Amino acid sequence: MSGHSKWSTIKHKKAANDKKRGKIFTKIIKELTISAKLGGSDPDSNPRLRTAMIKAKEVNIPKDTIEKAIKKGAGELDSANYEEFAYEGYGPEGVAFLMEIMTDNKNRAASDVRSTMTKHGGNLGANGCVAFMFDKKGIIVFNKDVITEDKAMEIGIEAGAEDISVEDNSIEVITSVENFAKVLNAFDNLNIKHESAEITMLPNTYQEVPNDKIDKILALIDKLEDLDDIQNVYTNLQIPDDYNV
């Protein structure tokens, strides 16, 4: 799991600047809206909405903004009609890219993604060309200051977690999608504060890349994440422990 953990560290550092935070706000608000549209406005019966609400609170999106996005999804307020789908392809050095799209203009999304991939040494592929390399999982991240690895293992496994990963100052609890809420509740009920909690796509195989090529791939990820229609970008990039974040 070290490749994923290293990428998590980089993502958190990349997300620290104001521009990136603004993009994150927009993407989470869209996720709140479509989650409520597809599964209803009650987070207790809509796990996807609950996860989006957790992410919204983690980045301090105001409560009234969260409520407004949910009302739009529930049909109580006017909202754009978003479509969801995925694009797949390869970046430099054969790294697999899986991109989750949420858009009100499919033609714009296709043009922007294809152009960005091409300009930065990548190319789009057919549906299914890389999706098999990823598994949908829940990830709950804790700082080592709030919990030990042994305690995280004890609580997590008892609640149904699949694995524990440790990287630098972070402990990651990996769950199935079905057990995500149950495992998260187990920690919440003990007032153990998490740094982040989300449903994500984890690679089941990693692509090793020379250190001097990693920046090029990270630059492509950065450009894709800047596109308004892209919700998430997943890769199977293996980031070595000696790579300087």
Secondary structure by P-SEA (a helix, b strand, c coil): caaaaaaaaaaaaaaccaaaaaaaaaaaaaaaaaaaaaccccccccaaaaaaaaaaaaacccaaaaaaaaaaaacccccccccccccccccccbbbbbbbbbbccaaaaaaaaaaaaaaccccccccccccccbbbbbbbbbbcccccaaaaaaaaaaaccccccccccbbbbbbcccaaaaaaaaaaaaccccccccbbbbbcbbbbbcccaaaaaaaaaaaaaaccccccccccccccccccc
